[in-house]
Amino acid sequence: MSTDTARAATTDATAPTPVVEARDLSVTLGSQRILSGIDLTVRRGEVLALLGANGSGKSTLVRSLLGVVPTSGGQVRLFGEPLGPSAPWDRVGYVPQRLPAASGIPATALEVVTSGLLHGRTLRLPRGARRRALAALVDVGMADKAQRRVHELSGGQQQRVLIARALVREPELLVLDEPTSGIDVPTQSTFVETVARLHEGGTTVVVILHELGPFAPLIQRAIVLRHGRVAHDGPPPQPRSDHASAHHDHTHAHPDPTPPGTGPTLSVEVTP
Ligand SMILES: Nc1ncnc2c1ncn2[C@@H]1O[C@H](COP(=O)(O)OP(=O)(O)OP(=O)(O)O)[C@@H](O)[C@H]1O
């Protein structure tokens, strides 16, 4: 082993375990290759934005990192553990883009949030569960709806309940899929303040966004996906003011229909 190789091995051995590590990850759904050759390391305490046009694979990426959709190649580790029953799921809070099941649940908002405190196979709630669930509802501006049935709430209010269900776990890794879409601006600000507070406490955050918006001050690093591949990994792209121009920042909602090599170059601007 050369001196350099030996030094690198020593450094690796002492480096903290990444929160998320994906190597050469690929995902095929049906007959369609959705993600190819994704290499991604998220370190403890990072706030990472996942950006990219509609259909570029952002949701599929976080879903595959969390074992919600199967991978077709490569490896994923969470807190150093391979995906599977032994992965430390109790350290993860996930807010999906949509949860259709929520609309049919007869449970109250408080009950749904409290369910976020159940881990693994145990049905016993920890001490102070109700107080913690109420505090999470306050964080998303829903304290006054605690006793309302979730299926009676609006879509944005249901989304806020789902966010509170993830927050109440005080997760070490918080994964958010477009958390502010459909949520009014004052509530977005309160929510971003809550995420900032969690981050200050050491929580690692991975958030899918179409616009950095109120998250901008928190975002240290952005990954831009394009046709299921990483097109940029680094400081967040600066949004350009000339939105109407053909060269504007396409890190937000636009279709991503053209496979690579078959059409004109997509104008994903990455100007860190
Ligand atoms: N279950 C599925 N079966 C087949 N194809 C799927 C499935 N889920 C997603 N896809 C396809 O995978 C591609 C990426 O979808 P994905 O939802 O990951 O994109 P996205 O970047 O999150 O998009 P958006 O910004 O619109 O939410 C799309 O072409 C989509 O049609």
The ligand as an SDF file (V2000), in Angstrom:
LIG
                    3D

 31 33  0  0  0  0  0  0  0  0999 V2000
  -44.1170    4.2230   -9.7150 N   0  0  0  0  0  0  0  0  0  0  0  0
  -43.6350    4.6410  -10.8820 C   0  0  0  0  0  0  0  0  0  0  0  0
  -43.6810    3.8710  -11.9730 N   0  0  0  0  0  0  0  0  0  0  0  0
  -43.1550    4.2720  -13.1430 C   0  0  0  0  0  0  0  0  0  0  0  0
  -42.5750    5.4730  -13.3290 N   0  0  0  0  0  0  0  0  0  0  0  0
  -42.5200    6.2960  -12.2790 C   0  0  0  0  0  0  0  0  0  0  0  0
  -43.0340    5.9350  -10.9990 C   0  0  0  0  0  0  0  0  0  0  0  0
  -42.8180    6.9600  -10.1510 N   0  0  0  0  0  0  0  0  0  0  0  0
  -42.2080    7.9260  -10.8670 C   0  0  0  0  0  0  0  0  0  0  0  0
  -42.0300    7.5320  -12.1300 N   0  0  0  0  0  0  0  0  0  0  0  0
  -41.3810    8.2940  -13.2070 C   0  0  0  0  0  0  0  0  0  0  0  0
  -40.0890    8.6390  -12.7480 O   0  0  0  0  0  0  0  0  0  0  0  0
  -39.7130    9.9070  -13.2580 C   0  0  0  0  0  0  0  0  0  0  0  0
  -39.2230   10.7640  -12.1060 C   0  0  0  0  0  0  0  0  0  0  0  0
  -40.3260   11.0070  -11.2290 O   0  0  0  0  0  0  0  0  0  0  0  0
  -40.1190   11.7700   -9.8570 P   0  0  0  0  0  0  0  0  0  0  0  0
  -41.4570   11.8750   -9.2020 O   0  0  0  0  0  0  0  0  0  0  0  0
  -39.0080   11.1370   -9.1180 O   0  0  0  0  0  0  0  0  0  0  0  0
  -39.6360   13.1900  -10.3770 O   0  0  0  0  0  0  0  0  0  0  0  0
  -39.5150   14.5740   -9.5960 P   0  0  0  0  0  0  0  0  0  0  0  0
  -38.2210   15.1740  -10.0080 O   0  0  0  0  0  0  0  0  0  0  0  0
  -39.7240   14.3600   -8.1450 O   0  0  0  0  0  0  0  0  0  0  0  0
  -40.7210   15.3760  -10.2440 O   0  0  0  0  0  0  0  0  0  0  0  0
  -41.6580   16.5600   -9.6690 P   0  0  0  0  0  0  0  0  0  0  0  0
  -40.8000   17.7790   -9.5810 O   0  0  0  0  0  0  0  0  0  0  0  0
  -42.6930   16.6980  -10.7250 O   0  0  0  0  0  0  0  0  0  0  0  0
  -42.2140   16.1180   -8.3470 O   0  0  0  0  0  0  0  0  0  0  0  0
  -40.9390   10.4730  -13.9690 C   0  0  0  0  0  0  0  0  0  0  0  0
  -40.7490   10.2710  -15.3560 O   0  0  0  0  0  0  0  0  0  0  0  0
  -42.0710    9.6120  -13.4770 C   0  0  0  0  0  0  0  0  0  0  0  0
  -43.0460    9.4610  -14.4570 O   0  0  0  0  0  0  0  0  0  0  0  0
  1  2  1  0
  2  3  1  0
  2  7  2  0
  3  4  2  0
  4  5  1  0
  5  6  2  0
  6  7  1  0
  6 10  1  0
  7  8  1  0
  8  9  2  0
  9 10  1  0
 10 11  1  0
 11 12  1  0
 11 30  1  0
 12 13  1  0
 13 14  1  0
 13 28  1  0
 14 15  1  0
 15 16  1  0
 16 17  2  0
 16 18  1  0
 16 19  1  0
 19 20  1  0
 20 21  2  0
 20 22  1  0
 20 23  1  0
 23 24  1  0
 24 25  2  0
 24 26  1  0
 24 27  1  0
 28 29  1  0
 28 30  1  0
 30 31  1  0
M  END
$$$$
